[in-house]
């Protein structure tokens, strides 16, 4: 699976060239997710990174999502204290989707 950063760095320039030649037939829904306060690292580079949920991923090469090496919840006893990344869906982003529809 290719991550968002990999996509922007390696695929997007080629996609834009194709879209310039062959415009999209369908409208795209606006992105509504906000930024997570938990993320760290670069998903487009080998090494460790932290995802939006707080899980640590390790990738050994470019273009590979890698594997979870430390989950956000590593034991069922931690689940009660875990909080999802609510900051990603708070605010007025949902209004943008409703306006699009």
N, C-alpha and C positions, 0 to 999 in steps of 0.2 A: 504494500500500500504506500502510495506517495503522500507525504505530508504537505500541508499548506505552504510551508516555506520552500520545500523542494519544488513544488508546483510553480511558485512565483519565480524561482531562480532558474529552473531548467526547462519547464514546459511552456510557461506563459508567453515568452517571446515568439515561439513557434505557433502557438494558438492564435496570438494576435495577428500574425501574418496570414493565417488561414481565414480568420474572421474578416480581415480587410478584403480578402479576395471573395469570400463566400459568407455574406452576413447571416447572422443567426435568424432563424424563423420564429423563435419563441422568446418571449420576454423573460428576464431573469428576476426572481424575487430578490429584493434587497437583503443584504446581510443584516441580521438583527441581533446577533450575539455580541455582547460587550466583551471587554478584556477581562481575563481572570487575574486575580492578584497572586496566584500560586505559580504561574509559569516561570520557568527559568531555562536557559540554554537555547540552543539553536537546532531545531528539528531537521534542518537541511545539512547538518554536519555530523560526522561520526562523533560519538561520545555520549555522555549522559545529559538528559534534559528532564524537566518536571512538567507534566501536562496540567491541564485546567483543573483536574480533580485532585492533584497532589501526588499522583503516581510518578515514580522515577522510571524512565525508559533509558535503555542503553542500545545504541546502534553502532555497528562495527564498520559500516560503509555508507557512502552517499546513496540516497534513493531508497533506503530501507528504513521502515518505521522503527525497527528494533524490537526489543522485548521488554516487558515490565520486569524490572529487577528489584523494585520495592513498591508494592501496591499501597495506595492511599489508606486502605483498610487491610491490614495483614492478619487480623484475628477478629473473630466475631465479637469479642468483648469490646473492641474499639468502635463498633458500629454506632452505638448510642451517642458517642461523643463526636462522631463525624458530621460535618456540615457540607452539603453540596455547594458548588460554586454559584450561589444565588446571584452574585454580582453580574454574572453574564447575561441574566435575563431581566434584571431590574431596570427601571427607567422607561423611557418612551420608545424603545426599539420596537416593541410590539405594535405600537401605533403605525409604524412604517409599513408593517406587513398588512395590517387592516386597511390602510390607505391604498396599498397596491391591489388588494382584492377588490 
